Amino acid sequence: KYTKFLISYYWINQLGHKTSIHHRLENAVIPSGKENQTATISYDHTITSLQSISSTGTYYCDVKWDDIQITGKGVFVLARDTGYVEISYGWEVLIILTTLFAVLSITATALLLWKRK
């Protein structure tokens, strides 16, 4: 009776709207001699990249047998518009230093030529 069950994955957004992600029907095979014993089987499901920041919400899975339904605790996911972007100032610093040295070099040359006259 409990070897066939349905696993469902869904999420509930910030407005409380439930959206189904994936579901599959499972048929667990019970080895001989293991009948009437509690068994634990892990099932993994990977959610592909989130579509947008509106994908923020709590993600759940539940398992349904004929007369029983068990729901997981849920995982809250905060989706952001952009991830961490490391800021590089290398080119900016190089351009500023080059410009500064060029201005100083031109000024020094102009002063030397002016003093010479």
PyMOL commands that set and color helices and strands:
alter all, ss='L'
color gray80, all
select helices_A, chain A and resi 53-55+90-116
alter helices_A, ss='H'
color red, helices_A
select strands_A, chain A and resi 4-13+18-27+57-64+69-71+75-77
alter strands_A, ss='S'
color yellow, strands_A
deselect
rebuild
show_as cartoon
